[in-house]
Amino acid sequence: MLVIGLISGTSLDGIDAALVRIEGPLTGPDWSLVAFRTTPYTNAQRDEIHHAILRGGAAALCRLHARLGEWFAVAALDVCVAGGVEARDVSWIGSHGQTVWHEPPAQGRRGSTLQLGCAATIAERTRMNVVSDFRSRDVAAGGHGAPLVPWVDRLLFAEPDRTRILLNIGGMANLTRVGPRGVDQPLLAFDTGPGNALLDGVIEAATNGRATFDRDGARAAAGSVDEALLEELVDHPYFREPPPKSTGREMFGRPFVAELLERVRPAGDRAWNDLIATVTAFTARTIADAIRAWALDGSVREVVVTGGGASNPTLLGMLATRLAPLAERSGRDVGIEPDAKEAIAFAALAWAHAMHLPGNVPEVTGASGPRVLGAVTPA
């Protein structure tokens, strides 16, 4: 079947849409990426989402829910055009939506999670079946609702002869340790902490909104890391928590950036570049520390990097230094389009729903058992 995966991640850079062909056995289907497109958010759209997350009441969230549905529908139809496919030939859309709030379970309190992007609007505009709200069922079963990509990592990206860590650096960074295909080995997966979210926030502040990310890592490369500040940042209690664990902009978002800027008060390009270098090092350090603390088991030989962070050579260089002698590889080197991976994952999770297959991994999320994820809005 043909399935579209849609996601707007914590980076808030735009909507990723992947058109995926999936066929074959349920235990190991063949798949191919037919087309992939990113629809960038305008500054106005990004500000609307930020406002809803940080200060929005019921009215702002309600309007954003409907408007995101419209934006997601356009992205789905555009990727069909890019792939030369008629919309009527697409069986399902798997829409992750836009996370506006996520609280993992803690101290006996259940978690909660909210992704916006009206599925009824997507179904109405595209005339396709839509699976949405993937995280809520896992949360209701006592889990974190995240990460959900590990089930797909094992299904689509396991190799017969190796154990690998699949690292995705989006707004947040998350990893999955995947054993050899066919080997009954528990998965390990969790959010390591911030990916690009803090770095993008500092870039926006440094440029008064003229730039939203550090293109090619150029500004970080021009700065020097403040080692004392870096040590303060990595002392955050999240990094001492063992898996399963998940996080988001609620912890590592604009308020975190605002507090950091209040403390550092950079003035001039050199000071800004030093701060950008330090925040980049913060992401690299926390990822590497998490891998060494929780994910190395003696069999891991490579770390495969995807997500927006895979396009930042300065970040990748810092990470490679901290991970040596582990090999660091781009997703493209092993057949995974780096920017498309999470959209592919939600296409696969929609396929799993259609096949009545559980899409969560209880040992990863902490849920009480495997669950079929998502809710259907019919075409």
Phi, psi and omega in degrees: 000159173263130183225140175254133172252132181236135176206139167243113189273187182288349175287337181057036179268341180159189181255123175267132179231124179240128175259117190237136172260126182233131179205161177106193187292151181296331184280345181190069184291154169278146180214157175210148178271113181280317180201153177217138177217144170248127175259105184295144171285144169285165176301322180295318179295316180297318179295323178297319179293314178302316181299316180296322181291317189270322188225359188289137171267196184300318183296315181296318180293321180298313181295319180296321178304313180291317182293321176299322177302318178296315182296319180294321179298317178299317180298321179295316181291324180295321181288333173296316177299317180298327181269000181065035185242138174285139181303325182293344180271355179272126184282319186213152163247131171254108184252112176290325184083189180250117177291125175249342174201141179211118177239114178288160177296146181201137172052047177081357179263134178293159178276175175210151183208144182220117174245130180258159182134089192303112181295326178298322178295316179299315179296320182294317184282327185262340186060036176241154172291137183237129169254129183219181176055052185291328190280333191298323184293319178296319178296318179297333179271015176093003183267181178279344187072008182197152349282149178259347181293333185304323178300320179289321178305315180290319183293316190256333192241005175289146177247153184288342191237013185203156169257130182225155171258125176261112184250124177247122180252092172257219174302314168254164177249136177221156182225155172228129171265117185247123177280177180300145179300135178088352179265127181282090185228130181300144175277148170237129179202146179188167173277126179280336183139211183292143171253265180262349191300312182291317180300315180297322179296320178292320178299316178302316180293320183293332184250009184054039176085000180288334177232149182244357176202163181273091185300125180059016180064024189294319183286324175296321180295333181274353183252177177240141182284130173275098187296325179294315178295321178301317180296324176296318183294318184284355177278003178301138185298336180303323187286347177267349180287137176279157173294157001286142177202154179212159181208179182192198181294340177301326181259318184238069182225209184300320177299321177299316179296317181299318178295321179296316181292327177295324181283318187273320182049062180293144177222121181094156185301321183297315179295319177297316180297322177297319179292319178298318177298320182291319179292323175297316178296326177300314177298311181299316183296314183291326175295310182297318179298319180295319179297314182290326183283323192237338194249347181275129179231014180093339182260347183286130180240344184211152174241118182261121188255130174228181181090176182300329180296340179291347179263007181252097185296331179292315176299315181296323178295316177299319181293317180300320179298319183282338182267345184309138012265013176299142177281134176253124183231147173285147175305326181298331179294337183242021173087016179246116176296115189305315183285340187266352194301315184287327175294320175301320182299320182280339167294316180294324178290328173293318175301317179299318178300315180298328180269005180060037179257135173299139183246000177260166177236102188303324181289345178269314185269340184088007178292159183285351178178174179291143183221142167287127189258147171100163177235144186260133166246112187288156179301000000 
